[in-house]
């Protein structure tokens, strides 16, 4: 049971790290190697407008919000 819980938490952090990278946040990705919670934070924040995540998943209103945030 403990092994399954550890694997679930590890999977959560790895998935959050991947999403953080896809959202175009390299500094949070590097800091997350030491402080894993940064990946959770980075995966919940708004993506950079030129990132793969924004181009793939954002509609025009969210993309314009991202452009205003990062300009």
Secondary structure, DSSP 8 states (H G I E B T S, - for coil): -HHHHHHHHHHHHHHHHHHHHHTT-HHHHHHTTTSTHHHHHHHHS---TTSHHHHHH--HHHHHHHHHHT-
